[in-house]
Amino acid sequence: MAEGKKKSDSKASGKKITLKMAKNCLMATVDGKQRLDLSNKGISTMPKCILELRGVEELDLSRNLLTEVPDFIGKFVNLHFLDLHSNYLDRVSAAIGRLQNLVNLNLCNNRLTPSSLPGELGLLGKLRKLNLGLNQLDTLPTAIGALKELRQIGLFDNRLTRYPGCLLKLHHLERVNIQGNPILPERPPDPGPVRRVECLCLVRESCLCGDCLMKCQKERKRLEETAKMKAVKSKPVSPDSVVRPSQETWRKRHD
């Protein structure tokens, strides 16, 4: 029984990463950056030994068993890229706000709620790409609206019921992926009972300029002519008005 319990505890704590193992995971990117790739290693906590490698510019801890981003993440000040997708994260340390060079942050496919995201996210002044898809977000923290350099944000497959208002402050934002959310249609406000108001303004002719006066006179003449034509068309025709001229013409012809 004791042995079985030990195995269970070992599984819960995840695999251990030594400094030697971590160094073997160092590589150079095509653009000459140092990348530490600890993805898919079965680790449940960020190993403190990697602090010896805190000069790296890219850190990949995706597809592991991590439940939180620890405080010492703030010491990786050279990071441009941080990938934590497909873990079990329900907490991100406020120390992440110290990563002033971070350009790309991937927190997709975790267990993040609005309270999991610290306000210090808004301090990432160089961040251009943020992926928060496949989480449990029904709102976004207002701090997101402070990411003035943000170009892309992934919010797909969350619990958002409306478009986050904080994104309207991001004037450089080019792409927002909000698919798979239960967005409710916006209902226009009730205008209340509609009242029709008509207004007639009277001015003296002497107050009008020459062009305006001419336009008014032409319009008045047109309206008067239209009114006369309507009056003629609607005037009833008496039988005598048609018969009498015909009779007089007939008499003249036969006298």
CORLINBEL-V531408 format. One record per pair of residues at least 4 apart in sequence whose C-alpha atoms are under 7 Angstrom apart, sorted by the first residue. I is the first residue (numbers start at 1). GAP is how many residues later the second one is. Records with the same first field share a line. If there is no record, write none. Layout:
# CORLINBEL-V531408
I = GAP + GAP
This chain:
# CORLINBEL-V531408
1 = 4
2 = 4
3 = 4
4 = 4
5 = 4
6 = 4
7 = 4
8 = 4
9 = 4
10 = 4
13 = 31
14 = 28 + 29 + 30
15 = 27 + 28
16 = 27
17 = 4 + 5 + 30
18 = 4 + 31
19 = 4 + 30 + 31
20 = 4
21 = 4
22 = 4 + 28
25 = 11 + 12 + 13
26 = 8 + 9 + 10 + 11
27 = 7 + 8 + 9
28 = 4 + 5 + 6 + 7
29 = 4 + 5 + 6
33 = 24
34 = 22 + 23 + 24
35 = 21 + 22 + 23 + 24
36 = 20 + 22 + 23 + 24
37 = 22 + 23 + 24
38 = 22 + 23
39 = 21 + 22 + 23 + 24 + 25
40 = 22 + 23 + 24
41 = 23
42 = 22 + 23
43 = 21 + 22 + 23
44 = 20 + 21 + 22 + 23
45 = 21
50 = 4
54 = 21 + 22
55 = 21 + 23
56 = 22 + 23
57 = 21 + 22 + 23 + 24
58 = 21 + 22 + 23 + 24
59 = 22 + 23 + 24
60 = 22 + 23 + 24
61 = 22 + 23
62 = 21 + 22 + 23 + 24 + 25
63 = 22 + 23 + 24
64 = 22 + 23
65 = 22 + 23
66 = 21 + 22 + 23
67 = 20 + 21 + 22 + 23 + 24
68 = 21 + 22 + 23 + 24
69 = 22 + 23 + 24
70 = 23
71 = 22 + 24
73 = 22 + 23
74 = 21 + 22 + 24 + 25
76 = 23
77 = 21 + 22 + 23 + 24
78 = 23
79 = 20 + 22 + 23
80 = 21 + 22 + 23 + 24
81 = 21 + 22 + 23 + 24
82 = 22 + 23 + 24
83 = 22 + 23 + 24
84 = 22 + 23
85 = 21 + 22 + 23 + 24 + 25
86 = 22 + 23 + 24
87 = 22 + 23
88 = 22 + 23
89 = 21 + 22 + 23
90 = 21 + 22 + 26
91 = 21 + 25 + 26
92 = 24 + 25 + 26
93 = 25
94 = 24 + 26
96 = 25
97 = 23 + 24 + 26 + 27
99 = 25
100 = 24 + 25 + 26
101 = 25
102 = 22 + 24 + 25
103 = 23 + 24 + 25 + 26
104 = 23 + 24 + 25 + 26
105 = 24 + 25 + 26
106 = 24 + 25 + 26
107 = 24 + 25
108 = 23 + 24 + 25 + 26 + 27
109 = 24 + 25 + 26
110 = 24 + 25
111 = 24 + 25
112 = 4 + 23 + 24 + 25
113 = 23 + 24
114 = 23 + 25 + 26 + 27
119 = 24
121 = 22 + 23
122 = 21 + 22 + 24 + 25
124 = 23
125 = 22 + 23 + 24
126 = 23
127 = 20 + 22 + 23
128 = 21 + 22 + 23 + 24
129 = 21 + 22 + 23 + 24
130 = 22 + 23 + 24
131 = 22 + 23 + 24
132 = 22 + 23
133 = 21 + 22 + 23 + 24 + 25
134 = 22 + 23 + 24
135 = 22 + 23
136 = 22 + 23
137 = 21 + 22 + 23
138 = 20 + 21 + 22 + 23
139 = 21 + 25
140 = 24
142 = 24
144 = 22
145 = 21 + 22 + 24 + 25
148 = 22
149 = 23
150 = 22 + 23
151 = 21 + 22 + 23 + 24
152 = 21 + 22 + 23 + 24
153 = 22 + 23 + 24
154 = 22 + 23 + 24
155 = 22 + 23
156 = 21 + 22 + 23 + 24 + 25
157 = 22 + 23 + 24
158 = 22 + 23
159 = 22 + 23
160 = 21 + 22 + 23
161 = 20 + 21 + 22 + 23
162 = 21 + 22
203 = 4
205 = 8
208 = 4 + 5
209 = 4
210 = 4
211 = 4
212 = 4
213 = 4
214 = 4
215 = 4
216 = 4
217 = 4
218 = 4
219 = 4
220 = 4
221 = 4
222 = 4
223 = 4
224 = 4
225 = 4
226 = 4
227 = 4
228 = 4
229 = 4
230 = 4
231 = 4
237 = 4
239 = 4
240 = 4
242 = 4
243 = 4
244 = 4
245 = 4
246 = 4
247 = 4
248 = 4
249 = 4
250 = 4
251 = 4
